[in-house]
Amino acid sequence: MPQGIFFLHAQGYEVEVWAGAQPPTRDELLARTQGADALLCLLDDKIDADFLHQNPQLKVVSNYAVGYNNIDVAAATQLGIAVGNTPDVLTDATADLAFALLLAVARKVLDSHRTIGQNRWQGWEPMGHLGLDLRGKTLGIVGLGRIGQALAQRCHAAYDMDILYTAQSPKPEAEKRLKAKQVSFNELLRQSDVVSVHASYRPELAELFNKDAFEQMKPTAIFINTARGGFHNEQHLQEALQSGQLWGAGLDVTNPEPMRPDHPLLTMPNVVITPHIASATLETRSQMSYIAAQNIVFGLEKKPLVGFVNPGVWG
Ligand code: DGY
């Protein structure tokens, strides 16, 4: 994240950068944060109440991500610590990856690729590698926020897909623009040909996609998760795919992360998994870095952060 680091240096701040190839352990992070005014952390750094209480001098915690389920925001707010995130700039990159996973699963891109290397390509097969068309199908979006809308926009424009969604509040503008319809979670599961998760993760939503949910989905349905691995029960997902309860799955997030390299899902023909790379483009990560750094500078100056998770923190 050099852009953000340059910016912090240019603003006259002393910056300590973790240079290890692997992320710091919790103890290392705790120790290095002692005495710091601000922390720029990653989405798998667990910044819980205990961590914050051991670093009460912190004035800003800036997450290098839009999701901030790794941070105890209530504890931070109680301690007067501003919490920042990086919304907007990663919307397109994340929606693009969800769209790429969807196409890759629907058209069996990864399994077809493996076929060649494994010397299983014997010639053109009339009934081989048959995937699914997306035109006119129904996309169910769980959490129609910025990223959910960006995926819906892609699917609506490219394939005239019907859009169903669940959200905490109705989205009238998106309903008009995308002809989207708000439905209950169960209705969305039953009616959708593709279900894609884009909600903000909260503990009460843990394993929302479990045996019960997968059982309600169509056997021709595709499950896409680019939000957080905690949304799905991985064993139940595997069983649903193996039994034909579900047609395919595309995941950019796993439960837990990192996924073990011998996980059965990795070799299943109807599954494509990427290692949490949705925001990983040069342009997007650079913008995220700048916003994360701006959040620190603004927070230390007690000005509104660019991505302000707890705007009421200073009363
Ligand atoms: C985020 O920023 O929360 C995303 O998970 C990045 O891919």
Residues whose N, C-alpha, C, O or C-beta is under 5 A from the ligand:
A	BS01	DGY	Y64 A65 V66 G67 T226 A227 H276 I277 A278 S279
